[in-house]
Amino acid sequence: MCTLAVVTVALLAGLVIPSVAQRSAGRKVLVTVKPEYPETLKFAQIGGLVRLSATVQPNGTVSQVEVRGGNPILAEKAQAAVMKWKYAPAANQTVEEISLSFSPH
């Protein structure tokens, strides 16, 4: 049974299915930490875009960051920085999509 069908059946039956995380249109970021740009990559003119998904708790702390794409070394640095970010409080846990650009120029 597909997810939509399960949710529809649950709603019709009056059941509540707790959500582990919701995709967000964008919670406000209160505190950001700039990722470290490794000197070796900067010197070699290696940059690019890193895409991440951050799980944010209701109190605004980041509990998990998954790499969705990008240079593995830059992604590791971006992941470490986003773990230190702080978001505005919300009623539920959300998943925030983040893109960070590294430019050697």
Secondary structure as UniProt FT lines:
FT   HELIX           3..13
FT   STRAND          22..23
FT   STRAND          29..31
FT   HELIX           39..43
FT   TURN            44..45
FT   STRAND          48..56
FT   TURN            58..59
FT   STRAND          61..69
FT   HELIX           72..82
FT   TURN            83..84
FT   STRAND          86..87
FT   STRAND          94..102
//
